[in-house]
Amino acid sequence: IGAPEETTEAPKASDDAVSGGVIEVGPSGPETGILKLTLSPEDAGVVKLVGKEFKLEWDGSGTLELQGLPAGSYRTKITSDGPSRRSAVEFTSGQTACFTFDINGNSDEWSQTNCD
């Protein structure tokens, strides 16, 4: 009798995780901006985003757009079918910043992308 086959499943997001889309974190103002995050490939992992006074878990679907987010640096933890990867994204007030994380890539860094 052979050994059981190993299966690798993508991690499951918690019940509190949000799906991709637009989320109004707070009012737009001089100290806030817009942060857009995308995973490649889509749905390939779960992302935890943590800032000074902000915490969110995203299920990796679609593009996550956080409007009215206080400018600054946010730590991320990306969990996929491999080891978790930690990184950070940073943006300034009044900015729309777009970042993509390539799950299959060799880098643990988010790539800043054009916000077209």
C-alpha positions in Angstrom: 0.0 0.0 0.0 1.5 3.3 -1.1 1.9 6.4 1.1 -0.9 8.9 1.0 -0.5 11.7 -1.6 0.5 15.1 -0.3 -1.8 17.9 -1.3 -0.9 21.6 -1.0 -3.8 23.9 -0.5 -3.7 27.7 -0.5 -4.2 29.1 3.0 -7.7 30.0 4.1 -8.5 33.6 5.1 -10.1 34.1 8.5 -13.8 35.0 8.7 -12.7 38.6 9.3 -10.8 38.9 6.0 -12.1 41.4 3.5 -12.4 40.7 -0.3 -10.9 43.0 -2.9 -12.7 46.2 -3.7 -12.9 49.7 -2.4 -12.8 50.3 1.3 -13.2 53.7 2.9 -10.9 53.6 5.8 -11.5 57.2 6.8 -12.2 60.6 5.4 -9.9 62.0 2.7 -7.6 64.7 4.0 -4.2 66.2 4.0 -2.7 63.3 6.0 -4.3 60.5 4.0 -4.0 58.8 0.6 -5.1 55.8 -1.4 -3.3 52.5 -1.3 -4.1 49.8 -3.9 -2.7 46.3 -3.5 -2.8 43.4 -6.0 -1.6 39.8 -5.7 -0.3 38.0 -8.7 -1.7 35.5 -9.3 -5.0 36.6 -7.8 -6.3 34.6 -4.9 -2.9 32.9 -4.4 -2.5 34.0 -0.8 -3.8 35.9 2.2 -2.3 39.3 3.2 -2.2 40.9 6.6 -1.6 44.6 6.6 -0.5 46.4 9.8 0.1 50.0 10.4 0.4 52.3 13.5 -3.3 52.4 14.1 -4.6 50.1 11.4 -4.9 46.4 10.9 -6.6 44.4 8.1 -6.6 40.9 6.6 -7.3 40.6 2.9 -8.2 37.3 1.2 -6.1 38.2 -1.9 -9.0 38.5 -4.3 -9.2 41.3 -6.9 -7.5 44.6 -6.1 -7.8 46.0 -2.6 -8.2 49.8 -2.6 -8.0 51.5 0.7 -9.2 55.1 0.6 -8.6 57.7 3.3 -5.7 55.6 4.7 -3.3 57.6 6.9 0.0 58.0 5.0 3.0 56.0 6.3 4.6 52.6 6.3 2.6 49.4 6.6 4.0 46.0 7.3 2.6 43.0 5.4 2.6 39.3 5.9 1.8 37.3 2.8 0.8 33.6 3.4 0.5 31.3 0.4 1.2 27.6 -0.1 4.9 28.2 0.7 6.5 29.9 3.7 5.0 33.3 4.8 6.8 36.3 3.4 7.1 39.6 5.3 7.5 43.0 3.6 6.3 46.6 3.8 4.6 49.2 1.6 4.9 53.0 2.1 3.2 56.0 0.7 2.9 59.7 1.3 -0.2 61.9 2.0 -2.1 63.0 -1.1 -0.7 60.0 -3.1 -2.4 57.1 -4.8 0.1 54.3 -4.5 -0.2 51.0 -6.3 1.7 47.9 -5.4 1.7 44.3 -6.7 3.2 41.2 -5.0 4.3 38.3 -7.2 3.6 35.1 -5.2 5.7 33.1 -7.6 8.6 35.6 -7.8 11.9 35.4 -6.0 11.5 38.7 -4.2 9.9 39.3 -0.9 9.2 43.0 -1.8 6.1 44.6 -3.2 6.6 46.2 -6.6 5.3 49.7 -7.0 3.3 49.9 -10.2 1.6 52.4 -12.4 -1.9 53.2 -11.1 -3.6 53.2 -14.5 
